[in-house]
């Protein structure tokens, strides 16, 4: 990495580009190496998590920090549209469409690559339900069940919606040409010895378990868009 970083620095200088070492950070995953990386004689800051393309990458490879950040951003998006939610001139259907487009899309940004645990699923669903009740102006002592709430606002279980988005994204990547980086990443098999004990659950294992198919089977199935769409409908029924 030190050698690659030096090469990047030299090539950048030839193109009249300069890397700002104070804005450069590194994250180390599953390694005990203590040697520091330097850029132009300055040490690079080691961080426990970094923001890349709008998503948070954590050293523990979990999604909890990313989900918390998504919730904070959604809270800001929702509060900016408070006048819309309290408007009496807008229909309920219009409000829910605005909610899906301007708030829920912020919450579920990048969810296709999340490993969704029970805690994450509960946190996301609780947050969505709370704001849907606010839009319907259903406050205590008024009571409405979650199923009735989803029916009135035409919403789905958050777990089902994430699963649909994930499978659509996977199908899109599997239909790419061989050699494309996103497709190669799905089939990449890292070499080396695994630590003793039960293997940690991963995004890839969660997809195999939920689809009850191997990646080879999913690849052939995704080649036919119509069959893949029917496969998603059956899994997410």
C-alpha positions as CSV (number, residue, x, y, z in Angstrom):
1,X,0.0,0.0,0.0
2,X,2.9,2.4,0.7
3,X,4.3,1.7,-2.8
4,X,0.9,2.1,-4.5
5,X,0.3,5.3,-2.6
6,X,3.7,6.7,-3.7
7,X,2.9,5.7,-7.3
8,X,-0.5,7.5,-7.1
9,X,1.2,10.6,-5.8
10,X,3.7,10.7,-8.6
11,X,1.2,10.1,-11.4
12,X,-1.1,12.8,-9.9
13,X,1.7,15.3,-9.9
14,X,2.3,14.6,-13.6
15,X,-1.3,15.5,-14.3
16,X,-1.0,18.7,-12.2
17,X,-3.2,17.1,-9.4
18,X,-2.3,17.2,-5.8
19,X,-3.7,14.9,-3.1
20,X,-4.6,16.7,0.1
21,X,-3.1,14.5,2.9
22,X,-5.2,16.3,5.6
23,X,-8.4,15.1,3.8
24,X,-7.1,11.6,3.1
25,X,-8.1,8.8,5.5
26,X,-7.6,5.1,5.7
27,X,-9.7,2.3,7.1
28,X,-8.2,-1.1,8.1
29,X,-10.4,-4.2,8.1
30,X,-9.4,-7.5,9.7
31,X,-5.7,-6.7,10.0
32,X,-3.1,-6.4,12.7
33,X,-0.6,-4.4,10.7
34,X,0.6,-1.3,12.7
35,X,2.8,0.4,10.1
36,X,1.5,3.9,9.2
37,X,0.9,5.0,5.6
38,X,2.4,8.3,4.6
39,X,1.6,10.7,1.8
40,X,4.3,13.3,0.9
41,X,6.0,12.8,4.2
42,X,2.8,13.2,6.3
43,X,1.0,10.4,8.1
44,X,-2.5,9.5,6.9
45,X,-5.2,9.5,9.5
46,X,-6.6,6.0,10.5
47,X,-10.4,6.1,10.9
48,X,-12.9,3.5,12.2
49,X,-15.4,4.5,9.5
50,X,-15.4,6.6,6.4
51,X,-18.0,8.0,4.1
52,X,-17.7,6.9,0.5
53,X,-20.2,7.9,-2.3
54,X,-22.7,8.8,0.4
55,X,-22.5,5.6,2.3
56,X,-20.6,4.8,5.5
57,X,-18.0,2.0,5.4
58,X,-17.1,0.7,8.9
59,X,-14.1,-1.3,10.0
60,X,-16.4,-3.9,11.6
61,X,-18.1,-4.4,8.2
62,X,-21.5,-3.8,9.8
63,X,-24.4,-1.5,8.7
64,X,-25.4,-0.1,12.0
65,X,-23.6,3.3,11.5
66,X,-24.9,3.5,8.0
67,X,-28.5,2.9,9.1
68,X,-28.2,5.5,11.9
69,X,-26.8,8.0,9.4
70,X,-29.7,7.3,7.0
71,X,-32.2,7.8,9.8
72,X,-30.7,11.1,10.7
73,X,-30.9,12.3,7.1
74,X,-34.4,11.1,6.7
75,X,-35.4,12.9,9.9
76,X,-34.1,16.1,8.3
77,X,-35.9,15.5,5.0
78,X,-39.1,14.8,6.8
79,X,-38.9,18.0,9.0
80,X,-38.3,20.2,5.9
81,X,-41.7,19.0,4.5
82,X,-43.6,19.6,7.7
83,X,-45.9,22.1,5.9
84,X,-46.8,19.4,3.4
85,X,-47.7,16.8,6.0
86,X,-49.9,19.3,7.9
87,X,-51.6,20.6,4.7
88,X,-55.3,20.1,4.5
89,X,-55.5,20.8,0.8
90,X,-53.4,17.8,-0.2
91,X,-54.8,14.3,-0.5
92,X,-53.5,11.5,1.6
93,X,-52.3,9.7,-1.5
94,X,-50.4,12.7,-2.6
95,X,-48.7,13.0,0.8
96,X,-47.7,9.3,0.7
97,X,-46.2,9.6,-2.8
98,X,-44.2,12.6,-1.6
99,X,-43.1,10.6,1.4
100,X,-41.9,7.7,-0.8
101,X,-40.1,10.0,-3.2
102,X,-38.5,12.5,-0.8
103,X,-38.1,10.7,2.5
104,X,-38.2,6.9,2.1
105,X,-35.8,7.1,-0.8
106,X,-33.3,8.8,1.5
107,X,-33.8,6.2,4.2
108,X,-33.2,3.2,1.9
109,X,-30.4,4.7,-0.2
110,X,-27.9,1.9,-0.8
111,X,-30.0,-0.8,1.1
112,X,-29.3,-3.2,-1.8
113,X,-25.8,-3.9,-0.2
114,X,-26.9,-4.0,3.4
115,X,-26.8,-7.1,5.6
116,X,-30.2,-6.5,7.3
117,X,-30.3,-7.9,10.8
118,X,-33.4,-8.1,13.0
119,X,-32.3,-5.0,15.0
120,X,-31.8,-3.0,11.8
121,X,-35.2,-4.1,10.4
122,X,-37.0,-3.2,13.6
123,X,-35.3,0.2,13.8
124,X,-36.2,1.1,10.2
125,X,-39.8,-0.1,10.4
126,X,-40.4,1.7,13.7
127,X,-39.1,4.9,12.2
128,X,-41.3,4.6,9.0
129,X,-44.4,3.7,11.1
130,X,-43.9,6.7,13.3
131,X,-43.9,9.2,10.4
132,X,-46.7,7.5,8.6
133,X,-48.9,8.0,11.7
134,X,-47.8,11.6,11.7
135,X,-48.9,12.1,8.1
136,X,-52.3,10.5,9.0
137,X,-52.5,12.7,12.1
138,X,-53.1,9.5,14.1
139,X,-51.8,10.5,17.6
140,X,-52.6,9.1,21.0
141,X,-55.3,8.2,22.1
142,X,-56.1,7.3,18.5
143,X,-54.9,3.8,17.7
144,X,-54.2,2.0,14.4
145,X,-52.5,-1.3,13.8
146,X,-49.4,-1.5,11.7
147,X,-51.2,-3.7,9.1
148,X,-54.0,-1.2,8.8
149,X,-51.5,1.6,8.6
150,X,-49.7,0.0,5.7
151,X,-53.0,-0.7,4.0
152,X,-54.2,2.9,4.2
153,X,-50.9,4.4,3.1
154,X,-50.2,1.6,0.5
155,X,-46.9,0.6,2.1
156,X,-45.1,-2.7,2.4
157,X,-43.2,-4.3,5.2
158,X,-39.8,-2.7,5.2
159,X,-38.1,-6.1,5.0
160,X,-40.1,-7.0,1.9
161,X,-39.2,-3.7,0.2
162,X,-35.5,-4.0,0.9
163,X,-35.6,-7.6,-0.3
164,X,-37.2,-6.5,-3.6
165,X,-34.7,-3.8,-4.2
166,X,-31.8,-6.1,-3.4
167,X,-33.0,-8.8,-5.8
168,X,-33.7,-6.3,-8.6
169,X,-30.2,-4.9,-8.2
170,X,-28.7,-8.4,-8.1
171,X,-30.5,-9.3,-11.3
172,X,-29.3,-6.1,-13.0
173,X,-25.7,-6.9,-12.1
174,X,-25.9,-10.6,-13.1
175,X,-27.1,-9.6,-16.6
176,X,-23.9,-7.5,-17.1
177,X,-21.2,-8.7,-19.4
178,X,-18.5,-11.0,-18.0
179,X,-15.5,-9.0,-16.8
180,X,-17.6,-6.1,-15.5
181,X,-16.4,-5.2,-12.0
182,X,-19.8,-5.4,-10.2
183,X,-20.5,-8.8,-11.7
184,X,-17.1,-10.1,-10.9
185,X,-17.4,-8.9,-7.3
186,X,-20.5,-11.1,-6.8
187,X,-18.6,-14.2,-7.8
188,X,-15.3,-13.3,-6.1
189,X,-13.9,-15.9,-3.8
190,X,-11.2,-14.6,-1.5
191,X,-8.3,-17.0,-0.9
192,X,-6.8,-17.8,2.5
193,X,-7.6,-19.6,5.7
194,X,-10.7,-18.8,7.7
195,X,-10.6,-18.3,11.4
196,X,-11.8,-21.1,13.6
197,X,-15.4,-21.1,14.8
198,X,-18.8,-20.5,13.2
199,X,-18.5,-18.4,10.0
200,X,-19.8,-14.9,10.4
201,X,-23.0,-14.1,8.5
202,X,-22.4,-12.1,5.4
203,X,-24.4,-10.3,2.7
204,X,-23.6,-13.1,0.2
205,X,-24.8,-15.8,2.6
206,X,-27.9,-13.9,3.4
207,X,-28.8,-13.7,-0.3
208,X,-28.2,-17.4,-0.8
209,X,-30.3,-18.3,2.3
210,X,-33.2,-16.0,1.3
211,X,-33.3,-17.1,-2.3
212,X,-32.6,-20.8,-1.6
213,X,-30.4,-20.7,-4.7
214,X,-26.7,-20.8,-5.5
215,X,-25.1,-17.9,-7.3
216,X,-24.7,-20.1,-10.4
217,X,-28.5,-20.8,-10.4
218,X,-29.3,-17.1,-9.8
219,X,-27.1,-16.2,-12.7
220,X,-29.0,-18.4,-15.2
221,X,-32.3,-17.3,-13.7
222,X,-31.5,-13.6,-14.0
223,X,-30.7,-13.9,-17.7
224,X,-34.4,-14.0,-18.4
225,X,-36.0,-10.8,-17.2
226,X,-39.5,-12.2,-17.1
227,X,-38.5,-15.3,-15.1
228,X,-36.5,-13.1,-12.7
229,X,-39.4,-10.8,-12.1
230,X,-41.7,-13.8,-11.4
231,X,-39.0,-15.2,-9.0
232,X,-38.9,-11.9,-7.1
233,X,-42.7,-11.8,-6.8
234,X,-42.8,-15.4,-5.4
235,X,-40.0,-14.7,-2.9
236,X,-41.5,-11.4,-1.7
237,X,-45.1,-12.5,-1.6
